[in-house]
Structure formats: C-alpha cells, structure tokens
Amino acid sequence: MQTAANAAQNYMGPLPTTVHPEYEPDESGATMRALAWFGNTDVRMIDAPVPKVTEPEDVIVKVTATTICGSDLHLYHGEILALQRGDILGHEFMGVIDQVGPGVKNLHPGQRVVASFQIACGECEFCQKKLSSMCDRTNPSSLQKAMYGTNDAGFYGYSHFTGGYAGGQAEYVRVPKGSVNLLPIPDNITDEQALFLSDILPTSYHAVVDTGVENGDTVAIWGLGPVGMYVAKWAQLKGASRIIGIDSVPERLDFAKEKLGIEIINFKDCKHVPTRIREIVGEKGVDVAIDAGSFHEPKSLAHKVQKFLMLETDVPETINEMLVSVRKMGRCGIIAAYAGYANGVNLGALMEKGIRLIGNGQAPVHLYWKEILEDYIMTGKMDPTFIISHRVPLEELPALYAAFDKRLNGVEKVIVDTKFTKPLGNRGNTLPPLTRVDEWSGNGLAQTQRVSVN
C-alpha cells in the first residue's frame, strides 16, 4: 500500500519540498504596491500586504530595482499553466534587506542584494553542484511533475506551475532560503549593473556556454530581445568570428547592429531564413544556432490555426529553421521559454545531419552569477547597462506590459524604480530619464488601477 509520504514524493519530485510558497501578511497590517495578473492581458497595480518572515531562513527584501522579462509576456497572455487571479508577477529584482529570519547568519538588514529568479534549497544533489534551476525541493507543482516527469526549481512570480511564489514586481518580496538565493553586491556596483544577474545575464551566458560556442565559430541567434542581445555579446566575448541576429522588429535589429556590430536578418523581409544564412556564411551553414526567441508568436497560418485550436502549446518553426541552418554535426541550443508541445519538428534533419539539439534548460543562476559579477562586470569586460532603453516608476507597470508586448518605440530592457530606489544622482549619469509610458508610446496603453487584496 502506498503511504501518504510516498504519494507526496511521487507528486513533488525525488525529495519533499523544504520551503513553501504561502504568502502571509506582516502583523503590522502594512501594505505595498505590486503588479498582479487577473486574466489575459489584464495586469493591475494592487495594494497587497507586506509579506512577513514565515520560515527560519526567509529574508524580506525592499525592492530597489525590478523589470519585465520577455518570458513575462507568456504570463501576460495567459499562456503559462496554473496562473491564478491576483498572482503577483515578476522574477528579476534586487534590493536592500529589510528583515532576516533567525536561521540566516550570513546576511543582515541594510545589505544590498540581488535575487536569483529561481528558488533553490541549497542542499539537494543539484544545489550542491550549484545547478540551482534543477533544485529538487522548492517546487510542489504536481502538474509539472505529471507533464515533465520531474520538477524544476520554484520561481518567483511565474504561476503555480513553478511553485506559486509571489514575485518581484512589488515593493517587498519574501525570499525563501535567503542565505542561498541572495547575492551580496559591492558598493561600487550600481543597481543597474547588478539587476540582470537575477536572470538574463546568467541565462544568456548559460545559452552560450551550454551550447558550446567556441573561438572562431559562426553563430546565428533567433530573437533579439534582451536575452538575444546578451547572447550575441557573450558569443563575441567567447571569440565567435561571425554573428547573425534574426528578428522582425526594426528597432531591435537596428539596436543590435548599432550596439553590437552584428549582421542582421529581418525574417519578415526574407522568404527563407536558412537560405539567407547560407548566402551570408556559405553553403556549409553556421556552426551554432541559438533560439533566444518566443514560442507564442507562430509565423505560418498552419501554426496560427493549431495554436488557436489548442492543438499545440508551442510552435516548431524556429527550431526547424535552426536545424536546416546549421552545418552537419552543428549545435542548436534552446534557451527560449518553451512550455509544452509542438507539432511538425524536423526530426529527419536532426538525425541525418548528426545535429546536437540542446535544451539548455532554465539557467542555473548560482553556477554563474559570481563569475559574471567578478570576472566580467567588476573588471569592465561586460557592461550590462547597454541593453537599457527606458526607465519608469513602478506604477507604470500595466502600461509597460502593453508597450513591451507591442515592441513600441524601441523598448528593449526597462528599469522599474520603486519608492526605495536611490535618486538618479547617486547612480551614475548613463541611465535614461524617469518617464511615463505614454510619454514615449504615443497613447495610454493601460490604465493603472488601485485594487486592494487582503
């Protein structure tokens, strides 16, 4: 007979979860501003309780910088499973420690920290290898267990499919296992230099390292959002001889050409991307292809229909273009956020050409973030701030989602300030000015609503 403990283990992965996503309000009754999901393209600013320490190793962080990630658009469109009305979104954030639980010994109030987007236990076999995204013990989703056969780590603000933890597009965040999941930031590094250590810097670095970009390689990158831009930069730093970026947004293509000097292809102006790539690099094809794009925008009518009818959750068009574009024995990496099933993958090309198709997985932030901070940011080899296009206050998040979704006015990566953000005069002089979204979008894309959630 199966015991209750065995049943729990079957649903929650190899080990029982050691932290819990439950959101408990601070006894003071204080509230904070936060961005929450209420339906397809319906995100609102709400008044939510300030979270309290609920487990011994919790840390409460006052957020000084947050942002929207490209993968947040999948939540915005309701494409990620197990979203619930009122879920607080956001997984890239940093701030100042406000409170620590009694089990936290290496951190203290007032310390500047950045949070990894994944929540790791620090103890399981994956965490011991700093493979934090694969943690066995922080995501209790039985649905993910059923679909994937196992569970990834819990993530902030990314639905109950990834644990149901309240996210970082808010003034305060509860960080479970704070000793493990927070990286102290030195005083000579600004918030803007450190913020993206939370996700897109390690994510893009992981795509390049895991797919095996080597000195002299030719590399094609699908998707020139923030992750794709950073993938191109890391490929340059790893010695790639030629880099081609593929996208359809003119401002992104121009940005990549200007900031990085890479070659570009607008797939809307190109009948067949693999043919165009071979015209550029030669008939052999590229050595490496990386998908840093998005699964929620099918190109062809056939896949638009299949997505509409829910016959597939993802589309294979970018993967198929990569499989045809790479050389024999080439390498294809997938860092784009696919979630379920796609019809019509070109398995013949994969097998017959001997291609290494690599699912990079969610990047193990803990494996890379100290290396990126100490070896690249602090030494000046990598300036992460080149990606920042706009800066807005927290209350602008609903409008910012709409603008980001439409790729309006050259939106690339946006810094979101909170009431705890330092004045600009203390943060260098290279940041864009603080603006409202309608000042550069041309219209009011979304109205900020004040809602109380108890």
C-alpha positions as CSV (number, residue, x, y, z in Angstrom):
1,M,0.0,0.0,0.0
2,Q,1.2,3.5,-0.9
3,T,1.7,5.7,2.1
4,A,0.9,9.4,2.2
5,A,4.6,10.2,2.3
6,N,5.2,8.1,-0.8
7,A,2.3,9.7,-2.6
8,A,3.7,13.2,-1.7
9,Q,7.1,12.2,-3.0
10,N,5.6,10.9,-6.3
11,Y,3.9,14.3,-6.9
12,M,6.6,16.6,-5.6
13,G,9.8,15.1,-7.1
14,P,12.5,12.9,-5.6
15,L,12.5,14.8,-2.3
16,P,9.8,16.6,-0.3
17,T,9.7,20.3,-0.6
18,T,11.6,22.2,2.1
19,V,10.2,25.7,1.6
20,H,6.6,26.8,1.0
21,P,5.1,29.5,-1.3
22,E,2.3,30.6,1.1
23,Y,2.0,34.3,1.3
24,E,1.5,35.6,4.9
25,P,0.9,39.3,5.7
26,D,3.1,41.1,8.2
27,E,1.4,41.6,11.6
28,S,1.6,45.3,11.2
29,G,-1.1,45.3,8.5
30,A,1.2,47.4,6.2
31,T,0.5,47.3,2.5
32,M,2.7,47.6,-0.6
33,R,2.2,48.3,-4.2
34,A,2.5,45.3,-6.5
35,L,1.7,44.2,-10.0
36,A,-0.8,41.2,-10.3
37,W,-2.4,39.1,-13.0
38,F,-6.1,39.0,-13.4
39,G,-6.6,37.5,-16.9
40,N,-5.3,37.6,-20.5
41,T,-3.6,41.0,-21.0
42,D,-5.1,42.1,-17.7
43,V,-2.5,43.1,-15.2
44,R,-3.1,45.7,-12.5
45,M,-1.4,47.5,-9.7
46,I,-2.8,46.4,-6.4
47,D,-2.4,47.1,-2.7
48,A,-1.1,43.9,-1.2
49,P,0.0,43.0,2.3
50,V,3.7,43.4,3.0
51,P,5.0,39.8,3.4
52,K,6.4,38.5,6.7
53,V,9.1,36.0,7.6
54,T,7.4,32.7,7.7
55,E,10.3,30.2,7.8
56,P,13.6,30.4,9.6
57,E,15.8,31.2,6.6
58,D,13.4,33.7,5.0
59,V,14.7,37.2,4.1
60,I,12.4,40.2,3.3
61,V,13.8,42.4,0.6
62,K,12.8,46.0,-0.1
63,V,12.9,46.2,-3.9
64,T,15.1,49.0,-5.4
65,A,15.0,47.8,-9.0
66,T,12.9,45.4,-10.9
67,T,12.0,44.8,-14.6
68,I,9.9,42.9,-17.1
69,C,11.4,39.9,-18.7
70,G,10.5,38.7,-22.2
71,S,9.2,35.5,-20.7
72,D,6.7,37.5,-18.6
73,L,4.8,38.1,-21.8
74,H,3.8,34.4,-21.7
75,L,2.1,35.1,-18.4
76,Y,0.6,38.4,-19.7
77,H,-1.1,36.4,-22.4
78,G,-2.2,33.6,-20.0
79,E,-0.1,31.0,-21.8
80,I,1.6,29.6,-18.7
81,L,-0.3,26.9,-16.9
82,A,-1.7,27.3,-13.4
83,L,-1.9,31.1,-13.2
84,Q,-4.4,32.3,-10.6
85,R,-6.1,35.7,-10.4
86,G,-4.2,38.0,-8.1
87,D,-0.8,36.3,-8.5
88,I,2.0,38.9,-8.1
89,L,4.3,38.7,-11.1
90,G,8.0,39.4,-11.7
91,H,11.2,37.3,-11.2
92,E,14.0,39.8,-11.9
93,F,14.6,42.0,-8.9
94,M,17.2,43.3,-6.4
95,G,17.1,45.5,-3.3
96,V,18.0,46.1,0.3
97,I,17.5,43.5,3.1
98,D,14.7,44.6,5.4
99,Q,14.4,41.6,7.7
100,V,16.1,38.2,8.2
101,G,14.8,35.1,9.7
102,P,16.5,33.5,12.8
103,G,18.3,30.9,10.6
104,V,20.0,33.5,8.4
105,K,23.6,34.0,9.5
106,N,25.5,35.4,6.5
107,L,23.2,38.4,5.7
108,H,22.0,41.4,7.6
109,P,19.4,44.3,7.3
110,G,20.6,47.1,5.1
111,Q,22.7,44.9,2.8
112,R,22.3,45.3,-1.0
113,V,21.5,42.0,-2.7
114,V,20.3,40.6,-6.0
115,A,17.9,37.6,-6.0
116,S,18.2,34.7,-8.4
117,F,14.9,34.1,-10.2
118,Q,14.9,30.5,-9.1
119,I,14.5,29.4,-5.5
120,A,17.0,26.8,-4.5
121,C,17.2,24.7,-1.3
122,G,21.0,24.7,-1.3
123,E,21.0,21.0,-0.1
124,C,19.8,18.6,-2.8
125,E,22.3,17.0,-5.2
126,F,21.7,19.6,-7.9
127,C,22.1,22.5,-5.5
128,Q,25.4,21.0,-4.2
129,K,26.6,21.4,-7.8
130,K,25.2,25.0,-8.0
131,L,22.6,23.8,-10.6
132,S,20.0,25.9,-8.9
133,S,17.4,25.7,-11.6
134,M,17.2,22.0,-11.2
135,C,16.6,22.1,-7.4
136,D,14.5,19.1,-6.3
137,R,12.9,20.6,-3.2
138,T,11.3,24.0,-3.9
139,N,8.5,23.4,-6.4
140,P,5.5,21.4,-5.2
141,S,3.6,21.5,-8.6
142,S,2.0,18.2,-9.3
143,L,1.1,19.4,-12.8
144,Q,4.7,19.9,-13.7
145,K,5.6,16.6,-12.3
146,A,2.9,14.9,-14.5
147,M,4.0,16.8,-17.7
148,Y,7.8,16.5,-17.3
149,G,8.2,13.5,-15.1
150,T,10.0,15.7,-12.5
151,N,10.1,19.2,-11.2
152,D,12.4,22.2,-11.8
153,A,13.1,24.7,-9.0
154,G,10.4,27.1,-7.8
155,F,10.5,30.6,-9.5
156,Y,9.2,33.9,-8.3
157,G,6.1,35.3,-9.9
158,Y,5.7,32.6,-12.6
159,S,2.4,30.9,-11.7
160,H,1.7,27.8,-9.6
161,F,3.3,25.7,-12.3
162,T,6.6,26.9,-10.8
163,G,5.5,26.8,-7.2
164,G,3.2,29.8,-6.7
165,Y,5.7,32.2,-5.1
166,A,4.8,35.9,-5.0
167,G,7.0,37.8,-7.4
168,G,9.3,40.8,-7.6
169,Q,7.3,43.4,-9.4
170,A,6.5,44.8,-6.0
171,E,7.9,46.9,-3.2
172,Y,8.7,44.0,-0.9
173,V,9.5,40.3,-1.6
174,R,9.8,37.3,0.7
175,V,12.9,35.3,-0.3
176,P,12.9,31.7,1.0
177,K,16.4,30.3,1.8
178,G,17.8,33.8,1.6
179,S,21.3,32.6,2.5
180,V,21.3,30.6,-0.7
181,N,19.2,32.7,-3.0
182,L,20.7,36.2,-2.5
183,L,24.0,37.5,-3.8
184,P,25.6,40.5,-1.9
185,I,26.5,43.3,-4.2
186,P,29.6,45.5,-3.6
187,D,29.0,49.3,-3.1
188,N,30.9,50.2,-6.3
189,I,28.5,48.3,-8.5
190,T,25.2,50.1,-9.3
191,D,21.8,48.5,-9.2
192,E,21.6,48.7,-13.0
193,Q,24.9,46.8,-13.3
194,A,23.7,44.1,-10.9
195,L,20.0,43.7,-11.5
196,F,20.2,41.4,-14.5
197,L,22.3,38.9,-12.5
198,S,18.9,37.8,-11.4
199,D,18.1,36.2,-14.7
200,I,19.1,37.4,-18.2
201,L,22.8,37.7,-17.7
202,P,23.2,34.1,-16.4
203,T,20.5,32.9,-18.8
204,S,22.3,34.3,-21.9
205,Y,25.7,33.2,-20.6
206,H,24.4,29.7,-20.0
207,A,23.0,29.5,-23.5
208,V,26.4,30.3,-25.0
209,V,28.4,28.1,-22.6
210,D,26.0,25.1,-22.7
211,T,25.6,25.1,-26.4
212,G,29.4,25.3,-26.7
213,V,30.2,28.5,-28.6
214,E,33.9,28.3,-29.3
215,N,36.6,30.6,-30.7
216,G,36.1,31.1,-34.4
217,D,32.5,29.8,-34.5
218,T,29.9,31.3,-36.8
219,V,26.7,31.8,-34.7
220,A,23.1,32.6,-35.6
221,I,20.7,33.9,-32.9
222,W,16.9,33.8,-33.3
223,G,15.3,36.6,-31.2
224,L,16.9,40.0,-30.4
225,G,15.2,40.7,-27.2
226,P,17.3,41.3,-24.1
227,V,18.4,37.7,-23.8
228,G,19.3,37.5,-27.5
229,M,21.3,40.7,-27.3
230,Y,23.3,39.4,-24.4
231,V,23.7,36.0,-26.2
232,A,25.3,37.9,-29.0
233,K,27.6,39.9,-26.6
234,W,28.7,36.7,-24.8
235,A,29.4,35.0,-28.1
236,Q,31.6,37.9,-29.1
237,L,33.5,37.6,-25.8
238,K,33.9,33.9,-26.4
239,G,35.6,34.6,-29.7
240,A,32.8,33.9,-32.3
241,S,34.1,35.0,-35.7
242,R,30.7,35.9,-37.1
243,I,27.3,36.5,-35.5
244,I,23.9,36.9,-37.3
245,G,20.8,38.1,-35.4
246,I,17.3,37.2,-36.7
247,D,14.2,39.2,-35.7
248,S,11.3,41.1,-37.2
249,V,11.3,44.3,-35.1
250,P,13.2,47.0,-37.0
251,E,14.2,48.9,-33.8
252,R,15.7,45.7,-32.3
253,L,17.6,44.9,-35.5
254,D,18.9,48.5,-35.6
255,F,19.8,48.3,-31.9
256,A,21.8,45.1,-32.4
257,K,23.6,46.4,-35.4
258,E,24.5,49.7,-33.7
259,K,25.4,48.4,-30.2
260,L,27.0,45.1,-31.1
261,G,28.0,45.4,-34.8
262,I,26.5,42.1,-35.7
263,E,24.9,41.1,-39.0
264,I,21.1,41.1,-39.1
265,I,18.2,39.4,-40.9
266,N,14.6,40.7,-40.8
267,F,12.6,37.4,-41.2
268,K,9.6,39.4,-42.5
269,D,11.6,40.6,-45.4
270,C,13.2,37.2,-46.0
271,K,11.3,34.3,-47.7
272,H,13.5,31.6,-46.2
273,V,15.8,32.3,-43.3
274,P,18.1,29.3,-43.8
275,T,18.7,30.2,-47.4
276,R,19.6,33.8,-46.4
277,I,22.0,32.5,-43.7
278,R,23.9,30.4,-46.3
279,E,24.1,33.3,-48.6
280,I,25.9,35.2,-45.8
281,V,28.2,32.5,-44.3
282,G,28.5,30.0,-47.2
283,E,26.8,26.7,-48.1
284,K,28.2,24.8,-45.1
285,G,25.9,26.7,-42.7
286,V,26.6,28.1,-39.2
287,D,28.4,26.2,-36.5
288,V,26.0,27.2,-33.8
289,A,22.3,28.2,-33.7
290,I,20.6,29.5,-30.6
291,D,16.9,30.1,-30.1
292,A,16.5,33.1,-27.7
293,G,13.1,33.9,-29.1
294,S,9.5,33.3,-28.2
295,F,7.1,30.4,-28.7
296,H,3.9,32.5,-28.5
297,E,4.1,34.1,-32.0
298,P,3.6,31.5,-34.8
299,K,4.7,32.7,-38.2
300,S,2.7,30.5,-40.6
301,L,-1.0,30.2,-40.9
302,A,-0.9,26.5,-40.2
303,H,0.6,27.0,-36.8
304,K,-1.5,30.0,-36.0
305,V,-4.6,27.8,-36.5
306,Q,-3.1,25.0,-34.4
307,K,-2.3,27.4,-31.6
308,F,-5.8,28.9,-31.8
309,L,-7.4,25.5,-31.6
310,M,-5.0,24.5,-28.8
311,L,-3.6,21.6,-30.9
312,E,-0.2,22.7,-29.8
313,T,1.1,24.9,-27.0
314,D,4.4,25.9,-28.7
315,V,5.5,26.2,-32.4
316,P,8.5,24.4,-34.0
317,E,9.2,27.0,-36.7
318,T,12.3,28.5,-35.2
319,I,13.7,25.0,-34.2
320,N,13.2,23.8,-37.8
321,E,15.0,26.9,-39.2
322,M,17.9,26.2,-36.9
323,L,18.1,22.5,-37.9
324,V,18.3,23.5,-41.5
325,S,20.7,26.4,-41.0
326,V,23.4,24.6,-39.1
327,R,26.2,22.6,-40.6
328,K,26.5,18.8,-40.3
329,M,27.3,18.0,-36.7
330,G,26.4,21.5,-35.7
331,R,24.9,22.6,-32.4
332,C,21.5,24.0,-31.7
333,G,20.7,25.5,-28.3
334,I,17.2,26.3,-27.0
335,I,17.1,28.9,-24.2
336,A,13.7,30.3,-25.3
337,A,10.9,29.5,-22.9
338,Y,9.0,26.6,-24.4
339,A,6.5,25.0,-22.1
340,G,4.7,22.1,-23.8
341,Y,4.1,20.5,-27.2
342,A,4.8,21.4,-30.8
343,N,3.8,19.7,-34.0
344,G,5.9,19.1,-37.1
345,V,9.5,19.2,-35.7
346,N,12.0,18.3,-38.5
347,L,13.4,15.1,-36.9
348,G,14.9,14.0,-40.2
349,A,17.3,16.9,-40.3
350,L,18.2,16.4,-36.6
351,M,19.0,12.7,-37.1
352,E,20.5,12.7,-40.6
353,K,22.8,15.7,-40.1
354,G,24.0,14.5,-36.6
355,I,23.0,17.7,-35.0
356,R,23.3,18.2,-31.3
357,L,19.9,19.7,-30.3
358,I,20.4,21.0,-26.7
359,G,17.7,22.0,-24.4
360,N,19.6,24.5,-22.3
361,G,17.0,24.4,-19.6
362,Q,16.4,27.2,-17.1
363,A,19.8,28.7,-16.5
364,P,21.4,27.7,-13.2
365,V,21.9,31.2,-11.9
366,H,24.0,30.2,-8.9
367,L,26.6,28.5,-11.1
368,Y,27.4,31.7,-13.0
369,W,26.4,34.8,-11.1
370,K,29.6,35.3,-9.0
371,E,31.7,34.6,-12.1
372,I,29.8,37.1,-14.2
373,L,30.0,39.7,-11.4
374,E,33.6,39.3,-10.5
375,D,35.2,38.4,-13.9
376,Y,33.1,40.4,-16.3
377,I,31.2,43.3,-14.6
378,M,33.7,44.3,-12.0
379,T,36.6,44.1,-14.5
380,G,34.7,46.1,-17.1
381,K,34.7,43.3,-19.7
382,M,30.9,43.4,-19.7
383,D,28.8,46.5,-19.2
384,P,25.2,45.1,-18.8
385,T,23.6,48.6,-19.0
386,F,24.0,48.8,-22.8
387,I,20.7,47.0,-23.0
388,I,18.6,49.5,-21.0
389,S,16.3,51.6,-23.2
390,H,13.8,53.1,-20.7
391,R,13.2,53.8,-17.0
392,V,9.8,54.1,-15.4
393,P,8.2,54.1,-11.9
394,L,6.5,51.0,-10.5
395,E,3.0,52.4,-11.1
396,E,3.7,52.3,-14.8
397,L,4.0,48.5,-15.0
398,P,0.5,47.8,-16.5
399,A,1.2,50.3,-19.3
400,L,4.7,48.9,-19.7
401,Y,3.5,45.4,-20.2
402,A,1.3,46.6,-23.1
403,A,4.2,48.6,-24.6
404,F,6.7,45.8,-24.2
405,D,4.2,43.3,-25.7
406,K,3.9,45.6,-28.8
407,R,7.6,46.3,-29.0
408,L,6.7,50.0,-29.1
409,N,9.2,52.8,-29.6
410,G,12.3,50.7,-29.3
411,V,11.5,49.1,-26.0
412,E,14.4,46.8,-25.2
413,K,15.0,46.4,-21.4
414,V,13.3,48.7,-18.9
415,I,14.4,49.5,-15.4
416,V,11.5,49.9,-13.0
417,D,12.1,52.2,-10.0
418,T,10.3,51.8,-6.6
419,K,9.9,54.2,-3.7
420,F,13.1,52.6,-2.3
421,T,15.2,53.4,-5.4
422,K,18.1,55.8,-4.8
423,P,18.0,59.2,-6.6
424,L,19.5,59.2,-10.0
425,G,22.3,61.4,-8.9
426,N,23.7,58.5,-6.8
427,R,23.5,56.1,-9.7
428,G,25.8,57.4,-12.5
429,N,24.8,59.5,-15.5
430,T,24.2,56.9,-18.2
431,L,20.6,55.9,-17.4
432,P,17.6,57.1,-19.4
433,P,15.4,59.7,-17.6
434,L,12.4,58.5,-15.5
435,T,9.3,58.8,-17.7
436,R,5.7,57.7,-18.0
437,V,5.0,55.1,-20.7
438,D,2.5,57.4,-22.5
439,E,5.3,60.0,-22.9
440,W,7.1,57.7,-25.4
441,S,4.4,55.3,-26.6
442,G,2.1,57.9,-28.0
443,N,-1.0,56.9,-26.2
444,G,-2.3,55.5,-22.9
445,L,-1.9,51.7,-23.4
446,A,-3.2,50.7,-20.0
447,Q,-4.7,52.4,-17.1
448,T,-3.3,52.0,-13.6
449,Q,-5.9,50.7,-11.3
450,R,-5.8,50.7,-7.5
451,V,-7.1,47.5,-6.1
452,S,-6.9,46.1,-2.5
453,V,-6.1,42.5,-2.0
454,N,-6.4,41.2,1.6
